[in-house]
Amino acid sequence: MLQAAASGWSVLGRALWPPRCAFCGQQQLHPVCAPCRDDLPWLEPRFDLEPFAVAIAPLAYAFPVDAAIRRFKFHRRLAYGPAFAHLLRQAAGLLPDDIDAVLAVPLHWRRQARRGFNQAAEIARPICRRTGLPQLTGVSRSRSTPYQSGLSAGRRRQNLRNAFRLRGAADYRHVLVIDDVITTGETCRQVAKVLLEAGVPAVSALAIARVAQD
Ligand SMILES: [Zn+2]
């Protein structure tokens, strides 16, 4: 009965809010339509990033992905969350099978309060729902670091040193760190460092997009 009522609501929900492509606004079945998906700046999804077992970011941080990520982050266009999860679906298939927890790169609480959400957690949530993997909690950003964009690699490193802290144990074999964009990789690397130091044997990384490094 409850189930019938629930499915009735979801049918009604779909009729009232038919899904639209996050890029072109066309109504269709998926959160990104096939023509828009084909036009995106796809890269070889796997790339080398120390100290990650596997690092995956299937798109270049270039138009229209950069604009979409900015709208998502700074203009609260949360519909991009499922769209990005949809775009990550295929590349996520390249991740190792032994991953047993997911960690969305945390924001400092003050920034999260101001923004109202954590973009990395919005990307991680549908992935956890689909895979049944738990989200690792207990890692926090202990310092409010200035925005990374526009800083040199050296300054980024300095900026992020000891920015993350783990409370409690991380009793997992292989943790997947999720962020929206990987620029120099320093943010993910600092999160990985905390996990590896806590005894997690392996860490992998997943992001929507990456900035091509020379
Ligand atoms: Zn579209």
py3Dmol code that shows the C-alpha trace and the ligand (Angstrom):
import py3Dmol

protein = """\
ATOM      1  CA  MET A   1       0.000   0.000   0.000  1.00  0.00           C
ATOM      2  CA  LEU A   2       2.694   2.391   1.082  1.00  0.00           C
ATOM      3  CA  GLN A   3       4.765   1.314  -1.874  1.00  0.00           C
ATOM      4  CA  ALA A   4       1.864   1.879  -4.260  1.00  0.00           C
ATOM      5  CA  ALA A   5       1.322   5.326  -2.809  1.00  0.00           C
ATOM      6  CA  ALA A   6       5.020   6.097  -3.156  1.00  0.00           C
ATOM      7  CA  SER A   7       5.188   4.982  -6.792  1.00  0.00           C
ATOM      8  CA  GLY A   8       2.021   6.960  -7.474  1.00  0.00           C
ATOM      9  CA  TRP A   9       3.759  10.035  -6.140  1.00  0.00           C
ATOM     10  CA  SER A  10       6.832   9.463  -8.239  1.00  0.00           C
ATOM     11  CA  VAL A  11       4.698   9.118 -11.400  1.00  0.00           C
ATOM     12  CA  LEU A  12       2.930  12.331 -10.444  1.00  0.00           C
ATOM     13  CA  GLY A  13       6.282  13.960  -9.718  1.00  0.00           C
ATOM     14  CA  ARG A  14       7.550  12.983 -13.139  1.00  0.00           C
ATOM     15  CA  ALA A  15       4.453  14.352 -14.820  1.00  0.00           C
ATOM     16  CA  LEU A  16       4.778  17.655 -12.979  1.00  0.00           C
ATOM     17  CA  TRP A  17       8.554  17.966 -13.357  1.00  0.00           C
ATOM     18  CA  PRO A  18       9.625  15.999 -16.433  1.00  0.00           C
ATOM     19  CA  PRO A  19      13.414  15.629 -16.407  1.00  0.00           C
ATOM     20  CA  ARG A  20      15.271  18.120 -18.547  1.00  0.00           C
ATOM     21  CA  CYS A  21      18.769  17.991 -19.950  1.00  0.00           C
ATOM     22  CA  ALA A  22      20.934  20.098 -17.622  1.00  0.00           C
ATOM     23  CA  PHE A  23      22.806  21.553 -20.630  1.00  0.00           C
ATOM     24  CA  CYS A  24      20.121  22.364 -23.232  1.00  0.00           C
ATOM     25  CA  GLY A  25      16.895  22.184 -21.215  1.00  0.00           C
ATOM     26  CA  GLN A  26      15.217  19.658 -23.560  1.00  0.00           C
ATOM     27  CA  GLN A  27      12.772  17.359 -21.844  1.00  0.00           C
ATOM     28  CA  GLN A  28      13.918  13.775 -22.051  1.00  0.00           C
ATOM     29  CA  LEU A  29      14.643  10.638 -20.052  1.00  0.00           C
ATOM     30  CA  HIS A  30      18.141  11.334 -18.733  1.00  0.00           C
ATOM     31  CA  PRO A  31      19.578  14.328 -16.906  1.00  0.00           C
ATOM     32  CA  VAL A  32      21.876  14.925 -19.920  1.00  0.00           C
ATOM     33  CA  CYS A  33      20.633  14.289 -23.480  1.00  0.00           C
ATOM     34  CA  ALA A  34      22.709  12.222 -25.910  1.00  0.00           C
ATOM     35  CA  PRO A  35      23.613  15.110 -28.302  1.00  0.00           C
ATOM     36  CA  CYS A  36      24.806  17.310 -25.401  1.00  0.00           C
ATOM     37  CA  ARG A  37      26.716  14.410 -23.911  1.00  0.00           C
ATOM     38  CA  ASP A  38      28.453  13.730 -27.234  1.00  0.00           C
ATOM     39  CA  ASP A  39      29.490  17.397 -27.539  1.00  0.00           C
ATOM     40  CA  LEU A  40      31.265  17.526 -24.162  1.00  0.00           C
ATOM     41  CA  PRO A  41      35.087  17.752 -24.008  1.00  0.00           C
ATOM     42  CA  TRP A  42      35.746  14.102 -23.122  1.00  0.00           C
ATOM     43  CA  LEU A  43      39.242  12.955 -22.179  1.00  0.00           C
ATOM     44  CA  GLU A  44      40.866   9.614 -21.605  1.00  0.00           C
ATOM     45  CA  PRO A  45      39.236   9.169 -18.175  1.00  0.00           C
ATOM     46  CA  ARG A  46      42.166   7.578 -16.372  1.00  0.00           C
ATOM     47  CA  PHE A  47      45.240   9.649 -15.550  1.00  0.00           C
ATOM     48  CA  ASP A  48      48.241   9.432 -13.239  1.00  0.00           C
ATOM     49  CA  LEU A  49      47.930  11.163  -9.918  1.00  0.00           C
ATOM     50  CA  GLU A  50      50.147  10.337  -7.025  1.00  0.00           C
ATOM     51  CA  PRO A  51      49.415   8.642  -4.538  1.00  0.00           C
ATOM     52  CA  PHE A  52      46.119   7.331  -5.946  1.00  0.00           C
ATOM     53  CA  ALA A  53      45.685   3.712  -7.010  1.00  0.00           C
ATOM     54  CA  VAL A  54      43.386   4.964  -9.787  1.00  0.00           C
ATOM     55  CA  ALA A  55      42.455   8.563 -10.661  1.00  0.00           C
ATOM     56  CA  ILE A  56      39.521   9.253 -12.968  1.00  0.00           C
ATOM     57  CA  ALA A  57      38.155  12.525 -14.348  1.00  0.00           C
ATOM     58  CA  PRO A  58      36.529  11.959 -17.738  1.00  0.00           C
ATOM     59  CA  LEU A  59      36.006  15.572 -18.859  1.00  0.00           C
ATOM     60  CA  ALA A  60      38.264  18.539 -19.546  1.00  0.00           C
ATOM     61  CA  TYR A  61      37.602  21.578 -17.391  1.00  0.00           C
ATOM     62  CA  ALA A  62      36.614  23.558 -20.466  1.00  0.00           C
ATOM     63  CA  PHE A  63      33.385  24.938 -21.954  1.00  0.00           C
ATOM     64  CA  PRO A  64      30.597  24.002 -21.281  1.00  0.00           C
ATOM     65  CA  VAL A  65      31.705  21.851 -18.331  1.00  0.00           C
ATOM     66  CA  ASP A  66      33.476  24.723 -16.537  1.00  0.00           C
ATOM     67  CA  ALA A  67      30.404  26.959 -16.853  1.00  0.00           C
ATOM     68  CA  ALA A  68      28.123  24.162 -15.618  1.00  0.00           C
ATOM     69  CA  ILE A  69      30.342  23.480 -12.594  1.00  0.00           C
ATOM     70  CA  ARG A  70      30.417  27.187 -11.733  1.00  0.00           C
ATOM     71  CA  ARG A  71      26.627  27.436 -11.970  1.00  0.00           C
ATOM     72  CA  PHE A  72      26.339  24.315  -9.820  1.00  0.00           C
ATOM     73  CA  LYS A  73      28.709  25.646  -7.154  1.00  0.00           C
ATOM     74  CA  PHE A  74      28.042  29.338  -7.042  1.00  0.00           C
ATOM     75  CA  HIS A  75      24.432  29.604  -8.217  1.00  0.00           C
ATOM     76  CA  ARG A  76      23.050  26.550  -6.443  1.00  0.00           C
ATOM     77  CA  ARG A  77      21.914  24.847  -9.655  1.00  0.00           C
ATOM     78  CA  LEU A  78      21.584  21.513  -7.853  1.00  0.00           C
ATOM     79  CA  ALA A  79      20.006  19.789 -10.872  1.00  0.00           C
ATOM     80  CA  TYR A  80      23.582  19.466 -12.121  1.00  0.00           C
ATOM     81  CA  GLY A  81      24.264  16.947  -9.313  1.00  0.00           C
ATOM     82  CA  PRO A  82      22.376  14.058 -11.011  1.00  0.00           C
ATOM     83  CA  ALA A  83      23.640  15.265 -14.408  1.00  0.00           C
ATOM     84  CA  PHE A  84      27.265  14.977 -13.302  1.00  0.00           C
ATOM     85  CA  ALA A  85      26.600  11.590 -11.680  1.00  0.00           C
ATOM     86  CA  HIS A  86      25.094  10.478 -15.013  1.00  0.00           C
ATOM     87  CA  LEU A  87      28.194  11.670 -16.900  1.00  0.00           C
ATOM     88  CA  LEU A  88      30.450   9.807 -14.463  1.00  0.00           C
ATOM     89  CA  ARG A  89      28.609   6.532 -14.849  1.00  0.00           C
ATOM     90  CA  GLN A  90      30.702   5.008 -17.599  1.00  0.00           C
ATOM     91  CA  ALA A  91      34.061   6.197 -16.262  1.00  0.00           C
ATOM     92  CA  ALA A  92      33.176   4.953 -12.773  1.00  0.00           C
ATOM     93  CA  GLY A  93      33.144   1.472 -14.276  1.00  0.00           C
ATOM     94  CA  LEU A  94      36.952   1.767 -14.533  1.00  0.00           C
ATOM     95  CA  LEU A  95      37.307   2.035 -10.754  1.00  0.00           C
ATOM     96  CA  PRO A  96      38.741  -0.902  -8.789  1.00  0.00           C
ATOM     97  CA  ASP A  97      36.235  -3.420  -7.408  1.00  0.00           C
ATOM     98  CA  ASP A  98      37.598  -3.383  -3.871  1.00  0.00           C
ATOM     99  CA  ILE A  99      36.495   0.191  -3.089  1.00  0.00           C
ATOM    100  CA  ASP A 100      34.452  -0.040   0.106  1.00  0.00           C
ATOM    101  CA  ALA A 101      33.784   3.605   1.056  1.00  0.00           C
ATOM    102  CA  VAL A 102      33.350   7.036  -0.518  1.00  0.00           C
ATOM    103  CA  LEU A 103      34.591  10.355   0.810  1.00  0.00           C
ATOM    104  CA  ALA A 104      33.368  13.624  -0.668  1.00  0.00           C
ATOM    105  CA  VAL A 105      36.086  16.257  -0.210  1.00  0.00           C
ATOM    106  CA  PRO A 106      34.769  18.325   2.688  1.00  0.00           C
ATOM    107  CA  LEU A 107      34.374  22.079   2.668  1.00  0.00           C
ATOM    108  CA  HIS A 108      35.201  24.104   5.725  1.00  0.00           C
ATOM    109  CA  TRP A 109      31.977  24.409   7.751  1.00  0.00           C
ATOM    110  CA  ARG A 110      31.914  28.156   7.282  1.00  0.00           C
ATOM    111  CA  ARG A 111      32.066  27.899   3.495  1.00  0.00           C
ATOM    112  CA  GLN A 112      29.483  25.126   3.487  1.00  0.00           C
ATOM    113  CA  ALA A 113      27.166  27.256   5.636  1.00  0.00           C
ATOM    114  CA  ARG A 114      27.543  30.131   3.196  1.00  0.00           C
ATOM    115  CA  ARG A 115      27.089  28.004   0.083  1.00  0.00           C
ATOM    116  CA  GLY A 116      24.353  25.876   1.627  1.00  0.00           C
ATOM    117  CA  PHE A 117      25.724  22.590   0.282  1.00  0.00           C
ATOM    118  CA  ASN A 118      28.926  20.748  -0.562  1.00  0.00           C
ATOM    119  CA  GLN A 119      29.225  20.217  -4.308  1.00  0.00           C
ATOM    120  CA  ALA A 120      31.400  17.114  -3.883  1.00  0.00           C
ATOM    121  CA  ALA A 121      28.796  15.537  -1.572  1.00  0.00           C
ATOM    122  CA  GLU A 122      26.069  16.246  -4.163  1.00  0.00           C
ATOM    123  CA  ILE A 123      28.105  14.301  -6.735  1.00  0.00           C
ATOM    124  CA  ALA A 124      28.891  11.508  -4.260  1.00  0.00           C
ATOM    125  CA  ARG A 125      25.321  10.988  -3.055  1.00  0.00           C
ATOM    126  CA  PRO A 126      23.813   9.451  -6.233  1.00  0.00           C
ATOM    127  CA  ILE A 127      26.952   7.317  -6.634  1.00  0.00           C
ATOM    128  CA  CYS A 128      26.549   5.953  -3.077  1.00  0.00           C
ATOM    129  CA  ARG A 129      22.841   5.366  -3.687  1.00  0.00           C
ATOM    130  CA  ARG A 130      23.536   3.400  -6.852  1.00  0.00           C
ATOM    131  CA  THR A 131      26.479   1.358  -5.541  1.00  0.00           C
ATOM    132  CA  GLY A 132      25.370   0.967  -1.903  1.00  0.00           C
ATOM    133  CA  LEU A 133      28.807   2.172  -0.739  1.00  0.00           C
ATOM    134  CA  PRO A 134      28.885   4.012   2.596  1.00  0.00           C
ATOM    135  CA  GLN A 135      30.076   7.611   2.859  1.00  0.00           C
ATOM    136  CA  LEU A 136      33.057   7.948   5.136  1.00  0.00           C
ATOM    137  CA  THR A 137      32.421  10.661   7.680  1.00  0.00           C
ATOM    138  CA  GLY A 138      34.877  12.061  10.174  1.00  0.00           C
ATOM    139  CA  VAL A 139      37.178  13.921   7.785  1.00  0.00           C
ATOM    140  CA  SER A 140      36.794  17.657   8.145  1.00  0.00           C
ATOM    141  CA  ARG A 141      38.502  20.694   6.780  1.00  0.00           C
ATOM    142  CA  SER A 142      40.185  22.159   9.792  1.00  0.00           C
ATOM    143  CA  ARG A 143      41.209  25.422   8.174  1.00  0.00           C
ATOM    144  CA  SER A 144      39.250  27.727   5.956  1.00  0.00           C
ATOM    145  CA  THR A 145      41.642  27.935   3.043  1.00  0.00           C
ATOM    146  CA  PRO A 146      41.458  30.804   0.553  1.00  0.00           C
ATOM    147  CA  TYR A 147      40.090  29.943  -2.896  1.00  0.00           C
ATOM    148  CA  GLN A 148      42.582  27.838  -4.795  1.00  0.00           C
ATOM    149  CA  SER A 149      41.779  29.150  -8.254  1.00  0.00           C
ATOM    150  CA  GLY A 150      44.425  31.493  -9.572  1.00  0.00           C
ATOM    151  CA  LEU A 151      47.128  30.207  -7.220  1.00  0.00           C
ATOM    152  CA  SER A 152      50.329  28.570  -8.402  1.00  0.00           C
ATOM    153  CA  ALA A 153      50.921  24.883  -7.630  1.00  0.00           C
ATOM    154  CA  GLY A 154      53.410  25.809  -4.908  1.00  0.00           C
ATOM    155  CA  ARG A 155      51.005  28.227  -3.244  1.00  0.00           C
ATOM    156  CA  ARG A 156      48.208  25.639  -3.426  1.00  0.00           C
ATOM    157  CA  ARG A 157      50.367  23.118  -1.661  1.00  0.00           C
ATOM    158  CA  GLN A 158      51.301  25.583   1.070  1.00  0.00           C
ATOM    159  CA  ASN A 159      47.708  26.709   1.342  1.00  0.00           C
ATOM    160  CA  LEU A 160      46.391  23.196   1.934  1.00  0.00           C
ATOM    161  CA  ARG A 161      49.040  21.774   4.220  1.00  0.00           C
ATOM    162  CA  ASN A 162      47.288  20.085   7.150  1.00  0.00           C
ATOM    163  CA  ALA A 163      43.955  21.488   6.020  1.00  0.00           C
ATOM    164  CA  PHE A 164      42.161  18.177   6.643  1.00  0.00           C
ATOM    165  CA  ARG A 165      41.729  16.159   9.810  1.00  0.00           C
ATOM    166  CA  LEU A 166      40.251  12.740  10.567  1.00  0.00           C
ATOM    167  CA  ARG A 167      38.296  12.096  13.729  1.00  0.00           C
ATOM    168  CA  GLY A 168      37.822   8.456  14.648  1.00  0.00           C
ATOM    169  CA  ALA A 169      38.885   5.453  12.605  1.00  0.00           C
ATOM    170  CA  ALA A 170      38.754   4.881   8.868  1.00  0.00           C
ATOM    171  CA  ASP A 171      38.380   1.133   8.887  1.00  0.00           C
ATOM    172  CA  TYR A 172      38.252   0.611   5.117  1.00  0.00           C
ATOM    173  CA  ARG A 173      40.340  -1.140   2.515  1.00  0.00           C
ATOM    174  CA  HIS A 174      40.047   1.290  -0.363  1.00  0.00           C
ATOM    175  CA  VAL A 175      38.465   4.727  -0.161  1.00  0.00           C
ATOM    176  CA  LEU A 176      37.225   6.673  -3.196  1.00  0.00           C
ATOM    177  CA  VAL A 177      37.780  10.423  -2.800  1.00  0.00           C
ATOM    178  CA  ILE A 178      35.280  12.474  -4.834  1.00  0.00           C
ATOM    179  CA  ASP A 179      35.655  16.123  -5.836  1.00  0.00           C
ATOM    180  CA  ASP A 180      34.131  18.276  -8.557  1.00  0.00           C
ATOM    181  CA  VAL A 181      37.314  19.384 -10.345  1.00  0.00           C
ATOM    182  CA  ILE A 182      40.925  18.264 -10.078  1.00  0.00           C
ATOM    183  CA  THR A 183      43.272  21.144 -10.866  1.00  0.00           C
ATOM    184  CA  THR A 184      46.742  20.361  -9.538  1.00  0.00           C
ATOM    185  CA  GLY A 185      45.375  17.439  -7.514  1.00  0.00           C
ATOM    186  CA  GLU A 186      46.638  19.012  -4.305  1.00  0.00           C
ATOM    187  CA  THR A 187      43.258  19.017  -2.506  1.00  0.00           C
ATOM    188  CA  CYS A 188      42.642  15.320  -3.207  1.00  0.00           C
ATOM    189  CA  ARG A 189      46.245  14.554  -2.343  1.00  0.00           C
ATOM    190  CA  GLN A 190      45.931  16.184   1.082  1.00  0.00           C
ATOM    191  CA  VAL A 191      42.743  14.210   1.776  1.00  0.00           C
ATOM    192  CA  ALA A 192      44.480  11.000   0.648  1.00  0.00           C
ATOM    193  CA  LYS A 193      47.409  11.747   2.952  1.00  0.00           C
ATOM    194  CA  VAL A 194      45.093  11.867   5.982  1.00  0.00           C
ATOM    195  CA  LEU A 195      43.510   8.523   4.988  1.00  0.00           C
ATOM    196  CA  LEU A 196      46.795   6.770   4.234  1.00  0.00           C
ATOM    197  CA  GLU A 197      48.285   7.995   7.516  1.00  0.00           C
ATOM    198  CA  ALA A 198      45.232   6.568   9.302  1.00  0.00           C
ATOM    199  CA  GLY A 199      46.063   3.153   7.844  1.00  0.00           C
ATOM    200  CA  VAL A 200      43.723   2.963   4.830  1.00  0.00           C
ATOM    201  CA  PRO A 201      45.752   0.782   2.425  1.00  0.00           C
ATOM    202  CA  ALA A 202      44.540   2.311  -0.853  1.00  0.00           C
ATOM    203  CA  VAL A 203      42.878   5.502  -2.064  1.00  0.00           C
ATOM    204  CA  SER A 204      41.444   6.345  -5.492  1.00  0.00           C
ATOM    205  CA  ALA A 205      40.067   9.626  -6.857  1.00  0.00           C
ATOM    206  CA  LEU A 206      37.032  10.515  -8.963  1.00  0.00           C
ATOM    207  CA  ALA A 207      36.114  13.957 -10.315  1.00  0.00           C
ATOM    208  CA  ILE A 208      33.904  15.243 -13.101  1.00  0.00           C
ATOM    209  CA  ALA A 209      36.644  17.240 -14.783  1.00  0.00           C
ATOM    210  CA  ARG A 210      40.336  17.950 -14.666  1.00  0.00           C
ATOM    211  CA  VAL A 211      42.534  20.802 -15.781  1.00  0.00           C
ATOM    212  CA  ALA A 212      45.083  19.591 -18.299  1.00  0.00           C
ATOM    213  CA  GLN A 213      48.567  19.930 -16.814  1.00  0.00           C
ATOM    214  CA  ASP A 214      51.475  20.850 -19.064  1.00  0.00           C
TER     215      ASP A 214
END
"""
ligand_1 = """\
1
ZN
Zn 20.856 18.462 -23.979
"""
view = py3Dmol.view(width=600, height=400)
view.addModel(protein, "pdb")
view.setStyle({"model": 0}, {"cartoon": {"style": "trace"}})
view.addModel(ligand_1, "xyz")
view.setStyle({"model": 1}, {"stick": {}})
view.zoomTo()
view.show()
